[in-house]
Amino acid sequence: MSISYKKLFHLLIEQDMTTSQLQKKAGFSANIIARLKRNSPVSLETIESICRTMNCGVDDILDFVPDVNSSDTEEV
């Protein structure tokens, strides 16, 4: 299963906030923004910081996406 931060970027648009503004307000590095853009994992501390900054919940900024070739979906 992978993570998608597509919801985060939609929320940024809705709140008229740039990724640079989020970075400064939440207090993390540009590397975190790059990881989010690549849908790479980030720490729970980062997720919490984003949620506090944007006044939202975790489900407002990320989705879990099932892998297409996941063995979890195969019948035994």
C-alpha positions, 0 to 999 in steps of 0.5 A: 500500500502506498500513500498519496498526498494529492488531497494536501495539494488540493487543500493548499489551493482551497486555502490559498496557500503555497507550499513555501508558505506551508513549509515556513508556517509548519517549520520544516525543510524544503526536502519535506515538500519534495517528499510530499510531491513524490508521495514518499513517506514522511514522519508522523511529526510532519503529518501532525505539523501539517494538520495543525498548520492547516487546521485539518485532520489526517484524512484531509491531507492523505489517502492510502492507495492499494498497490495494483499487484498486491498479494493482499487482494489475491484469493488463496 
